[in-house]
């Protein structure tokens, strides 16, 4: 008679994933959760910090480009513009000589005010073509002697024009234009309408008041008188008529002179009021923010590369922290790898940051945002701040309780 074997006892087996494999394994140390949470916070902060570092490297690139442009501008010659009492072209004469031409022609035959205005325009553009005597020799008497004949012709109903036969051609002057036809068939004309570029008195006074608010000391009496004379001139080209802002950057020279920067010119007034007009492309004195030391982009590029690597390290820290909180052994391994890589990178990154700040603060002059601690101390603080956590992680992850916990995790 066969015997029925006793039933086998089946022991329940529970597979653990992310937990201790046996009931005898140690529980998860509380420090693991603390390290995981702090690592997530620091990973997010690292991503934001490295974004800021990348932006700072962009500031270096922009500043270096600005300095390059300003160095190029400083090498440009100071282009002299035409002041109201100077000749506006190589063939023109200044306002005083133009008046001599008008007086000489009037002594040969009278002309109206409008006719005289067009003669002045023609003289300032092409006066040397009419009277090639040389500027000092163009006197009213010499002009009168150069007129061999003059008269009046009818050019329309109740409209007449003067004509003057000169040594080199014929000049016809009406109320609408002055035309000189030279013997070699060249034609020179005045403008049809005279342009008045003078500024109204309230605008002039507003400009002077705003300039005095910027200058220390303000414009003296001679400089104010010279500026008023300049801006009242119909031919002035220094201040735009359509600029209603009434604000122009201005500064003082050490010798008592001042400079005024407009959209059309750079005006310099000597202590005695003598004006000088320069091209608006001429570098403005006293506002160059660079000390002369060259900014390179080498440290900016290095800082940008460091920010990219730092961002990737922040992602690695974030992934490792998530794995750690979920109880996976890979989290501990990734944190150890992160710490071993991050320690030398922290020192290198802090050194690059210090050198970049040092170069920028040495090259940028007063008024720039300087480091409150100085480049060396800034680098030391950055190295300490970014290197402390990897050391803490290494010490924590190598503790026996943490090792034993993850040994029992499948």
DOBA-221809 format. One record per residue (C-alpha): x, y negated, z; residue in one letter. Coordinates in Angstrom, 2 decimals. Each point is the difference from the previous one (the first is absolute). Layout:
<rs>
<r <X, Y, Z>, 'A'> ...
</rs>
This chain:
<rs>
<r <0.00, 0.00, 0.00>, 'X'> <r <1.53, -3.13, -1.16>, 'X'> <r <0.25, -2.99, 2.25>, 'X'> <r <-0.88, -3.48, -1.15>, 'X'> <r <2.95, -2.30, 0.55>, 'X'> <r <-0.71, -2.93, 2.23>, 'X'> <r <-0.73, -3.23, -1.83>, 'X'> <r <3.01, -2.28, -0.56>, 'X'> <r <0.02, -3.34, 1.71>, 'X'> <r <0.55, -2.84, -2.45>, 'X'> <r <1.73, -3.01, 1.46>, 'X'> <r <-1.12, -3.30, -1.50>, 'X'> <r <2.80, -1.85, -1.84>, 'X'> <r <-0.28, -3.72, -0.63>, 'X'> <r <2.30, -1.52, -2.63>, 'X'> <r <1.12, -3.45, 0.99>, 'X'> <r <0.74, -2.75, -2.53>, 'X'> <r <1.39, -3.08, 1.50>, 'X'> <r <-0.38, 1.44, 3.49>, 'X'> <r <1.93, 2.31, 2.27>, 'X'> <r <0.11, 3.51, -1.46>, 'X'> <r <-0.52, 1.75, 3.33>, 'X'> <r <-1.74, -0.97, 3.12>, 'X'> <r <3.37, -0.01, 1.74>, 'X'> <r <1.49, -2.76, -2.19>, 'X'> <r <0.44, -3.42, 1.58>, 'X'> <r <-2.60, -2.67, -0.53>, 'X'> <r <0.77, -2.97, -2.24>, 'X'> <r <2.09, -2.52, 1.91>, 'X'> <r <-1.68, -3.34, 0.40>, 'X'> <r <3.07, -1.74, -1.40>, 'X'> <r <-0.75, 1.54, -3.41>, 'X'> <r <-3.29, -1.85, -0.22>, 'X'> <r <1.60, -3.24, 1.19>, 'X'> <r <2.78, 0.24, -2.61>, 'X'> <r <-2.52, 0.78, -2.72>, 'X'> <r <-2.26, -2.96, 0.78>, 'X'> <r <2.87, -2.47, 0.35>, 'X'> <r <1.58, 1.33, -3.21>, 'X'> <r <-3.21, -0.71, -1.94>, 'X'> <r <-0.09, -3.55, 1.36>, 'X'> <r <3.67, -0.54, -0.79>, 'X'> <r <-0.39, 1.48, -3.47>, 'X'> <r <-2.76, -2.49, -0.82>, 'X'> <r <2.13, -2.83, 1.43>, 'X'> <r <2.99, 1.19, -2.03>, 'X'> <r <-2.00, -0.11, -3.23>, 'X'> <r <-1.10, -3.57, 0.75>, 'X'> <r <3.50, -1.03, 1.05>, 'X'> <r <1.59, 1.39, -3.15>, 'X'> <r <-2.59, -1.82, -2.08>, 'X'> <r <1.07, -3.20, 1.75>, 'X'> <r <3.65, 0.85, -0.69>, 'X'> <r <-0.79, 0.47, -3.68>, 'X'> <r <-1.71, -3.41, -0.02>, 'X'> <r <3.07, -1.53, 1.67>, 'X'> <r <2.21, 1.49, -2.70>, 'X'> <r <-2.31, -1.67, -2.52>, 'X'> <r <0.60, -3.31, 1.79>, 'X'> <r <3.73, 0.54, -0.47>, 'X'> <r <-0.48, 0.62, -3.73>, 'X'> <r <-2.13, -3.14, -0.41>, 'X'> <r <2.38, -2.14, 2.06>, 'X'> <r <3.00, 1.23, -1.98>, 'X'> <r <-1.80, -0.86, -3.25>, 'X'> <r <-0.85, -3.48, 1.32>, 'X'> <r <3.60, -0.59, 0.98>, 'X'> <r <1.19, 1.12, -3.43>, 'X'> <r <-2.37, -2.48, -1.63>, 'X'> <r <1.11, -2.81, 2.30>, 'X'> <r <3.67, 0.75, -0.66>, 'X'> <r <-0.74, -0.19, -3.71>, 'X'> <r <-1.79, -3.33, 0.54>, 'X'> <r <2.92, -1.38, 1.99>, 'X'> <r <2.25, 0.71, -2.98>, 'X'> <r <-2.26, -2.02, -2.29>, 'X'> <r <1.15, -3.52, -0.82>, 'X'> <r <-2.05, -2.85, 1.45>, 'X'> <r <-1.94, -1.16, -3.06>, 'X'> <r <-0.49, -3.75, 0.05>, 'X'> <r <-3.52, -1.07, -0.99>, 'X'> <r <-0.91, -3.28, -1.61>, 'X'> <r <-0.67, -2.74, 2.51>, 'X'> <r <-2.44, -2.76, -1.04>, 'X'> <r <2.85, -2.42, -0.73>, 'X'> <r <2.03, 2.48, -2.04>, 'X'> <r <-0.21, 1.13, -3.62>, 'X'> <r <-2.39, 2.97, -0.39>, 'X'> <r <1.81, 1.33, -3.09>, 'X'> <r <3.38, -0.10, -1.71>, 'X'> <r <-1.35, -2.45, -2.60>, 'X'> <r <-1.95, -2.11, 2.49>, 'X'> <r <0.93, -3.03, 2.07>, 'X'> <r <-0.88, -0.89, 3.55>, 'X'> <r <-2.80, -2.34, 1.02>, 'X'> <r <2.25, -3.07, 0.26>, 'X'> <r <1.36, 0.41, -3.52>, 'X'> <r <-3.52, 0.71, -1.29>, 'X'> <r <-1.01, -3.39, 1.41>, 'X'> <r <2.91, -1.61, -1.87>, 'X'> <r <-1.26, 1.56, -3.25>, 'X'> <r <-3.52, -1.32, 0.61>, 'X'> <r <1.32, -3.50, 0.77>, 'X'> <r <2.15, -0.01, -3.10>, 'X'> <r <-2.86, 1.12, -2.26>, 'X'> <r <-2.38, -2.52, 1.59>, 'X'> <r <2.45, -2.79, -0.74>, 'X'> <r <-0.23, 1.00, -3.66>, 'X'> <r <-3.79, 0.41, 0.04>, 'X'> <r <-2.44, 0.00, 2.97>, 'X'> <r <-1.73, 3.26, 0.93>, 'X'> <r <-2.88, 0.95, 2.27>, 'X'> <r <0.34, 1.76, 3.32>, 'X'> <r <-1.21, 3.29, -1.52>, 'X'> <r <2.49, -0.36, -2.85>, 'X'> <r <2.77, -0.62, 2.49>, 'X'> <r <-1.06, 3.11, 1.94>, 'X'> <r <0.42, 2.16, -3.10>, 'X'> <r <3.35, -1.57, -0.82>, 'X'> <r <1.13, 0.88, 3.53>, 'X'> <r <-1.11, 3.61, -0.49>, 'X'> <r <1.82, 0.21, -3.32>, 'X'> <r <3.13, -1.58, 1.47>, 'X'> <r <0.14, 2.38, 2.96>, 'X'> <r <-0.22, 2.93, -2.44>, 'X'> <r <1.93, -1.22, -3.06>, 'X'> <r <1.42, -3.46, 0.74>, 'X'> <r <3.52, 0.95, -1.09>, 'X'> <r <-1.33, 0.98, -3.42>, 'X'> <r <-1.33, -3.52, -0.48>, 'X'> <r <2.99, -1.84, 1.46>, 'X'> <r <3.16, 2.15, 0.10>, 'X'> <r <2.06, -2.66, 1.75>, 'X'> <r <0.69, 1.89, 3.22>, 'X'> <r <-2.08, -0.62, 3.10>, 'X'> <r <2.05, -2.88, 1.51>, 'X'> <r <-0.13, -1.88, -3.32>, 'X'> <r <-3.77, 0.23, -0.58>, 'X'> <r <-0.94, -3.51, 1.08>, 'X'> <r <-3.01, -2.06, -1.03>, 'X'> <r <2.20, -2.31, -2.07>, 'X'> <r <1.65, 2.91, -1.80>, 'X'> <r <-3.42, 1.52, -0.78>, 'X'> <r <-1.24, -3.34, -1.36>, 'X'> <r <3.04, -0.29, -2.24>, 'X'> <r <-0.66, 3.51, -1.33>, 'X'> <r <-3.48, -0.98, -1.25>, 'X'> <r <0.38, -1.15, -3.63>, 'X'> <r <-3.71, -0.51, -0.60>, 'X'> <r <-3.30, 0.26, 1.85>, 'X'> <r <-3.66, -0.56, -0.67>, 'X'> <r <-3.56, 1.17, 0.42>, 'X'> <r <-2.01, 2.42, -2.12>, 'X'> <r <-3.71, 0.88, -0.03>, 'X'> <r <-0.60, 3.63, 0.98>, 'X'> <r <-3.81, -0.05, 0.33>, 'X'> <r <-3.01, -2.21, 0.59>, 'X'> <r <1.22, -2.73, 2.33>, 'X'> <r <3.07, 2.12, 0.84>, 'X'> <r <3.56, -1.03, -0.67>, 'X'> <r <3.45, 1.35, 0.71>, 'X'> <r <3.41, -1.59, 0.26>, 'X'> <r <2.89, 1.16, -2.09>, 'X'> <r <3.69, -0.58, 0.61>, 'X'> <r <2.68, 0.74, -2.58>, 'X'> <r <3.07, 1.18, 1.91>, 'X'> <r <3.49, 0.88, -1.06>, 'X'> <r <-0.79, 3.72, -0.25>, 'X'> <r <-3.68, 0.01, -1.00>, 'X'> <r <-3.43, -1.46, 0.61>, 'X'> <r <-1.97, -0.15, 3.24>, 'X'> <r <-3.81, -0.26, -0.10>, 'X'> <r <-1.76, -0.83, 3.26>, 'X'> <r <-3.76, 0.09, 0.58>, 'X'> <r <-2.25, 0.28, 3.04>, 'X'> <r <-0.08, 3.79, -0.43>, 'X'> <r <3.62, 0.92, -0.73>, 'X'> <r <3.48, -1.10, -0.99>, 'X'> <r <1.59, 1.73, -3.02>, 'X'> <r <3.59, -0.37, -1.18>, 'X'> <r <0.87, 1.28, -3.50>, 'X'> <r <3.74, 0.16, -0.43>, 'X'> <r <1.80, -0.44, -3.31>, 'X'> <r <0.75, 3.74, -0.03>, 'X'> <r <-3.77, 0.71, 0.04>, 'X'> <r <-0.12, 1.12, 3.65>, 'X'> <r <-3.14, -1.06, 1.90>, 'X'> <r <-0.13, -0.77, 3.74>, 'X'> <r <-3.30, -0.66, 1.76>, 'X'> <r <-1.18, -1.12, 3.40>, 'X'> <r <-2.81, 1.78, 1.80>, 'X'> <r <-3.52, -0.98, -0.94>, 'X'> <r <-1.00, -0.50, 3.63>, 'X'> <r <2.27, -1.24, 2.75>, 'X'> <r <0.04, 2.34, 3.01>, 'X'> <r <-0.15, -1.63, 3.41>, 'X'> <r <1.56, 2.35, 2.57>, 'X'> <r <0.00, -2.48, 2.87>, 'X'> <r <-1.71, 1.02, 3.24>, 'X'> <r <-2.69, -2.01, 1.74>, 'X'> <r <1.07, -1.94, 3.08>, 'X'> <r <-2.00, 2.14, 2.48>, 'X'> <r <1.61, 3.13, -1.45>, 'X'> <r <3.47, -1.53, 0.25>, 'X'> <r <-0.56, -0.97, 3.64>, 'X'> <r <-1.38, 3.47, 0.79>, 'X'> <r <3.13, 1.57, -1.49>, 'X'> <r <2.26, -2.27, 2.04>, 'X'> <r <-1.94, 0.74, 3.21>, 'X'> <r <0.18, 3.75, -0.55>, 'X'> <r <3.69, -0.16, -0.85>, 'X'> <r <0.75, -2.04, 3.13>, 'X'> <r <-1.80, 2.65, 2.07>, 'X'> <r <2.51, 2.59, -1.24>, 'X'> <r <3.18, -2.03, 0.08>, 'X'> <r <2.10, -0.75, 3.07>, 'X'> <r <0.89, -2.81, -0.24>, 'X'> <r <-2.77, -1.14, -2.37>, 'X'> <r <0.52, -1.98, -3.20>, 'X'> <r <1.70, -3.31, 0.67>, 'X'> <r <-1.24, -3.27, -1.50>, 'X'> <r <2.28, 0.22, -3.05>, 'X'> <r <-1.05, 3.59, -0.72>, 'X'> <r <-3.70, -0.84, 0.36>, 'X'> <r <0.36, -3.00, -2.31>, 'X'> <r <1.86, 2.09, -2.58>, 'X'> <r <-2.64, 2.74, 0.17>, 'X'> <r <-2.82, -2.50, -0.45>, 'X'> <r <1.75, -1.50, -3.02>, 'X'> <r <0.55, 3.46, -1.43>, 'X'> <r <-3.61, 1.11, 0.36>, 'X'> <r <-1.47, -3.26, -1.29>, 'X'> <r <1.89, 0.35, -3.27>, 'X'> <r <-2.31, 1.08, -2.88>, 'X'> <r <2.80, 2.21, -1.31>, 'X'> <r <0.78, 1.75, 3.30>, 'X'> <r <0.42, 3.76, -0.33>, 'X'> <r <0.86, 0.93, 3.57>, 'X'> <r <-3.42, 0.44, 1.62>, 'X'> <r <-2.93, 1.69, -1.79>, 'X'> <r <-3.19, -2.01, -0.36>, 'X'> <r <-2.30, 3.01, 0.38>, 'X'> <r <1.53, 1.22, 3.27>, 'X'> <r <-2.51, -0.91, 2.71>, 'X'> <r <1.67, 1.99, 2.76>, 'X'> <r <2.19, -2.99, 0.85>, 'X'> <r <2.51, 2.33, 1.59>, 'X'> <r <3.55, 0.31, -1.25>, 'X'> <r <2.81, 1.89, 1.80>, 'X'> <r <2.66, -2.48, 1.11>, 'X'> <r <3.18, -0.07, 2.06>, 'X'> <r <2.85, -2.19, 1.15>, 'X'> <r <3.61, -0.12, -1.10>, 'X'> <r <2.70, -0.61, 2.61>, 'X'> <r <1.07, -3.18, -1.83>, 'X'> <r <-3.41, -1.61, 0.54>, 'X'> <r <-1.48, 0.97, -3.35>, 'X'> <r <-3.12, 2.10, -0.48>, 'X'> <r <-1.22, 2.55, -2.50>, 'X'> <r <-3.60, 0.50, -1.15>, 'X'> <r <-1.11, 3.08, -1.92>, 'X'> <r <-2.96, -0.31, -2.39>, 'X'> <r <-1.40, 2.31, -2.65>, 'X'> <r <1.60, -2.17, -2.68>, 'X'> <r <3.31, -1.12, 1.46>, 'X'> <r <2.30, -0.16, 2.98>, 'X'> <r <0.30, -3.64, 1.10>, 'X'> <r <3.03, -1.04, 2.00>, 'X'> <r <0.09, -3.43, 1.64>, 'X'> <r <3.32, -1.32, 1.30>, 'X'> <r <0.16, -1.98, 3.22>, 'X'> <r <-0.22, -3.22, -2.05>, 'X'> <r <-2.99, 1.32, -1.97>, 'X'> <r <1.83, 0.92, -3.24>, 'X'> <r <-2.13, 2.73, -1.63>, 'X'> <r <1.29, 3.12, -1.73>, 'X'> <r <-2.31, 2.36, -1.85>, 'X'> <r <0.99, 3.65, -0.43>, 'X'> <r <-1.67, 3.00, -1.57>, 'X'> <r <-2.49, 1.82, 2.26>, 'X'> <r <2.14, 3.11, -0.57>, 'X'> <r <2.86, -1.64, 1.89>, 'X'> <r <0.37, 1.75, 3.40>, 'X'> <r <-1.67, -2.01, 2.73>, 'X'> <r <2.57, -1.13, 2.60>, 'X'> <r <-0.39, 1.21, 3.55>, 'X'> <r <-2.64, 2.66, -0.60>, 'X'> <r <2.15, 2.91, -1.12>, 'X'> <r <-0.72, 2.59, 2.73>, 'X'> <r <3.13, 2.02, -0.68>, 'X'> <r <3.28, -0.46, 1.80>, 'X'> <r <2.06, 1.05, -3.00>, 'X'> <r <0.56, 3.62, 1.04>, 'X'> <r <-1.17, 2.36, -2.70>, 'X'> <r <-2.85, 2.41, 0.67>, 'X'> <r <0.46, 3.36, -1.67>, 'X'> <r <-2.70, 2.57, -0.57>, 'X'> <r <2.20, 2.92, 1.13>, 'X'> <r <-1.27, -0.03, 3.58>, 'X'> <r <-3.53, -0.60, -1.25>, 'X'> <r <0.20, 3.12, -2.19>, 'X'> <r <1.50, 2.00, 2.87>, 'X'> <r <-2.75, -1.21, 2.31>, 'X'> <r <-2.66, 0.94, -2.56>, 'X'> <r <1.48, 3.49, -0.32>, 'X'> <r <0.14, 0.34, 3.77>, 'X'> <r <-3.66, -1.01, 0.27>, 'X'> <r <-0.99, 2.66, -2.53>, 'X'> <r <1.95, 2.70, 1.86>, 'X'> <r <-1.39, -1.30, 3.30>, 'X'> <r <-3.52, 0.26, -1.38>, 'X'> <r <0.60, 3.62, -0.99>, 'X'> <r <1.36, 0.69, 3.48>, 'X'> <r <-3.17, -1.53, 1.43>, 'X'> <r <-2.08, 2.42, -2.10>, 'X'> <r <2.16, 2.91, 1.24>, 'X'> <r <-0.53, -1.09, 3.62>, 'X'> <r <-3.75, -0.24, -0.56>, 'X'> <r <-0.24, 3.51, -1.50>, 'X'> <r <2.22, 1.46, 2.72>, 'X'> <r <-2.11, -1.61, 2.73>, 'X'> <r <-3.23, 1.37, -1.46>, 'X'> <r <1.48, 3.51, -0.18>, 'X'> <r <1.29, -0.34, 3.54>, 'X'> <r <-3.41, -0.97, 1.39>, 'X'> <r <-1.54, 2.95, -1.80>, 'X'> <r <2.46, 2.29, 1.78>, 'X'> <r <1.93, 1.08, -3.09>, 'X'> <r <3.69, 0.86, 0.41>, 'X'> <r <0.72, -1.85, -3.26>, 'X'> <r <-0.87, -3.22, 1.82>, 'X'> <r <2.85, 0.50, 2.47>, 'X'> <r <2.44, 0.90, -2.77>, 'X'> <r <-1.00, -3.01, -2.10>, 'X'> <r <0.40, -2.33, 2.99>, 'X'> <r <3.50, 1.33, 0.62>, 'X'> <r <0.88, -0.47, -3.68>, 'X'> <r <-1.49, -3.49, 0.11>, 'X'> <r <2.04, -0.95, 3.07>, 'X'> <r <3.28, 1.32, -1.43>, 'X'> <r <-0.50, -2.00, -3.23>, 'X'> <r <-1.48, -3.08, 1.63>, 'X'> <r <2.87, -0.63, 2.43>, 'X'> <r <2.68, -0.84, -2.61>, 'X'> <r <-2.60, -1.73, -2.17>, 'X'> <r <-0.97, -2.24, 2.91>, 'X'> <r <3.59, -1.16, 0.44>, 'X'> <r <0.48, -0.47, -3.76>, 'X'> <r <-3.31, -1.82, -0.41>, 'X'> <r <0.72, -2.35, 2.91>, 'X'> <r <3.42, -0.82, -1.47>, 'X'> <r <-1.53, -0.75, -3.42>, 'X'> <r <-2.69, -2.17, 1.59>, 'X'> <r <2.60, -1.92, 2.01>, 'X'> <r <2.15, -0.64, -3.08>, 'X'> <r <-3.01, -1.11, -2.05>, 'X'> <r <-1.11, -2.43, 2.71>, 'X'> <r <3.58, -1.21, 0.44>, 'X'> <r <0.41, -0.77, -3.70>, 'X'> <r <-3.36, -1.73, -0.29>, 'X'> <r <0.37, -2.13, 3.13>, 'X'> <r <3.55, -1.01, -0.94>, 'X'> <r <-1.03, -1.03, -3.50>, 'X'> <r <-3.23, -1.79, 0.86>, 'X'> <r <0.47, -3.39, 1.59>, 'X'> <r <-1.91, -1.92, 2.69>, 'X'> <r <-3.74, 0.42, -0.02>, 'X'> <r <0.06, 3.70, -0.84>, 'X'> <r <-1.39, 2.65, 2.31>, 'X'> <r <3.02, 1.24, 1.93>, 'X'> <r <0.28, 3.11, 2.16>, 'X'> <r <-0.67, -0.85, 3.63>, 'X'> <r <2.66, 2.43, 1.23>, 'X'> <r <2.61, -0.16, -2.72>, 'X'> <r <0.71, 2.68, -2.63>, 'X'> <r <2.24, 2.20, 2.19>, 'X'> <r <-2.41, 0.19, 2.91>, 'X'> <r <-2.91, 0.46, -2.38>, 'X'> <r <1.72, 3.04, -1.52>, 'X'> <r <0.79, 1.44, 3.43>, 'X'> <r <-3.60, -0.40, 1.15>, 'X'> <r <-1.29, 1.56, -3.23>, 'X'> <r <2.38, 2.96, 0.34>, 'X'> <r <-0.96, 0.54, 3.64>, 'X'> <r <-3.72, -0.25, -0.67>, 'X'> <r <0.05, 2.41, -2.93>, 'X'> <r <2.49, 2.43, 1.58>, 'X'> <r <-1.59, 0.46, 3.43>, 'X'> <r <-2.95, 2.11, -1.10>, 'X'> <r <2.03, 2.59, -1.99>, 'X'> <r <2.14, 0.55, 3.09>, 'X'> <r <-3.09, 0.43, 2.20>, 'X'> <r <-1.48, 2.43, -2.53>, 'X'> <r <3.19, 2.07, -0.16>, 'X'> <r <0.24, 0.24, 3.78>, 'X'> <r <-3.70, 0.89, 0.34>, 'X'> <r <-0.15, 2.56, -2.81>, 'X'> <r <3.09, 1.78, 1.34>, 'X'> <r <-1.39, 0.46, 3.51>, 'X'> <r <-0.38, 3.65, 1.04>, 'X'> <r <-3.70, -0.32, 0.72>, 'X'> <r <-0.66, -1.35, -3.51>, 'X'> <r <2.20, 2.65, -1.63>, 'X'> <r <-1.67, 2.78, 1.95>, 'X'> <r <-3.46, -1.31, -0.87>, 'X'> <r <0.64, -0.01, -3.75>, 'X'> <r <1.71, 3.42, 0.14>, 'X'> <r <-3.33, 1.44, 1.11>, 'X'> <r <-1.96, -1.67, -2.78>, 'X'> <r <-0.74, 1.88, -3.20>, 'X'> 
</rs>
